[in-house]
Amino acid sequence: MDSERPIWRRPTTLDEAIAARVELGDAALVVAGGTWVTLLIQQGLARPAVILSLDRIPGFDGIAVSPEGELSLGALCRLTDVARNPAIRADWSALADVYGIVANERIRNQGTVGGNVCEADYASDPPAALLALDARALVRGPSGERAIPMRDFFRGHYETAIAPDELLTAIVVPPMSIGARAHYLKFTARSSEDRPCAGIFAVVEPAAEDRVLKRVRIAIGAVSATPILFEAVNIELNDGRLADLAGEGATSIDPIADLRGSAAYRRALVRALVPRAIRAALADGAA
Ligand SMILES: Cc1cc2nc3c(=O)[nH]c(=O)nc-3n(C[C@H](O)[C@H](O)[C@H](O)COP(=O)(O)OP(=O)(O)OC[C@H]3O[C@@H](n4cnc5c(N)ncnc54)[C@H](O)[C@@H]3O)c2cc1C
């Protein structure tokens, strides 16, 4: 019935959008690219009175590198924009690779960087990468801007640290350490376009001497309610040590069972994929 159709609000400034958040509270559902929200509404899982669309707010779809070397991804930039951006391909190539294998081209052309992290679906790719790269989310509300480190951003299934009157404006990724290398391994259990059954993002920092890693930072995504980060220092690069590290990762997660795989399967995946992700990062070269 027409009377049940949501009203669209399309603010043209961020302040106006935040004011609408304050005014409408839970009655309004924020929409960026709409790839996820549309499904929620179509399936009757959300019946918002108001749709608060961000699509007319200029200035939040840019990608920039600051003089300090930090990468800023505007909340409204499309997943495709990240995957194809020359600066990201040059200095954060593993991150560009992650955005380039989310879903399929149609979703990547429509879905936004902000929408991907704000939906907080555990079976997503970018969250693990952003966690391993020590990124932070910039959010703005009626009392100003604050930064939320990615390790504090995801609270659980479909739950983030963003307050009901706030909006995500950007994600900031620090520069990679000199000599650091990274790689993302996505494992899909059904089709290549599927959401991940497990995703491992590895950042490694080789030491001066051969066969030693100064530091390893691994984020494990899509296996538990939120992505999990673990780190190790002074790792000898041999099969036994990498298997031990993978074992630590596998025991540190509380795996989910779903259509893509059982909890035991996911633990086994983590054991198998962590060493592969580390070796692939080393083979990939810088960034
Ligand atoms: C068929 C399909 C396959 C997919 N496969 C994958 C996959 O393989 N890997 C993967 O990582 N993801 C996958 N996804 C998820 C996809 O990446 C997201 O749907 C998309 O990135 C969401 O972006 P959006 O702009 O469309 O968000 P929307 O649908 O507009 O919004 C998503 C959520 O974020 C909130 N939101 C959006 N922007 C903001 C903001 N700036 N501030 C506060 N809240 C905000 C909305 O209120 C909503 O709750 C898939 C989705 C579909 C439909």
The ligand as a Gaussian input file, in Angstrom:
#p B3LYP/6-31G(d) Opt

LIG

0 1
 C       24.895000     -10.454000      -4.258000
 C       25.876000      -9.802000      -3.294000
 C       27.135000     -10.356000      -3.138000
 C       28.042000      -9.784000      -2.247000
 N       29.293000     -10.339000      -2.119000
 C       30.206000      -9.752000      -1.319000
 C       31.545000     -10.261000      -1.212000
 O       31.934000     -11.221000      -1.875000
 N       32.394000      -9.638000      -0.360000
 C       32.032000      -8.521000       0.367000
 O       32.848000      -7.977000       1.090000
 N       30.777000      -8.027000       0.269000
 C       29.876000      -8.598000      -0.540000
 N       28.614000      -8.080000      -0.651000
 C       28.267000      -6.903000       0.157000
 C       28.531000      -5.606000      -0.617000
 O       29.910000      -5.332000      -0.583000
 C       27.729000      -4.535000       0.087000
 O       26.355000      -4.815000      -0.140000
 C       28.038000      -3.134000      -0.387000
 O       29.391000      -2.799000      -0.307000
 C       27.269000      -2.166000       0.500000
 O       27.472000      -0.863000       0.036000
 P       26.224000       0.060000      -0.297000
 O       26.767000       1.405000      -0.540000
 O       25.378000      -0.547000      -1.361000
 O       25.468000      -0.003000       1.104000
 P       23.933000       0.223000       1.434000
 O       23.145000      -0.986000       1.045000
 O       23.473000       1.531000       0.949000
 O       24.060000       0.301000       3.034000
 C       24.587000      -0.795000       3.782000
 C       24.482000      -0.470000       5.289000
 O       25.387000       0.569000       5.640000
 C       24.709000       1.699000       6.194000
 N       25.452000       2.850000       5.668000
 C       25.826000       3.059000       4.382000
 N       26.614000       4.140000       4.300000
 C       26.720000       4.656000       5.547000
 C       27.414000       5.776000       6.099000
 N       28.177000       6.585000       5.340000
 N       27.323000       5.998000       7.438000
 C       26.576000       5.164000       8.217000
 N       25.914000       4.093000       7.759000
 C       25.981000       3.831000       6.430000
 C       23.265000       1.560000       5.720000
 O       22.364000       2.163000       6.615000
 C       23.104000       0.029000       5.713000
 O       22.867000      -0.429000       7.025000
 C       27.680000      -8.632000      -1.511000
 C       26.403000      -8.072000      -1.671000
 C       25.503000      -8.633000      -2.546000
 C       24.155000      -7.986000      -2.707000

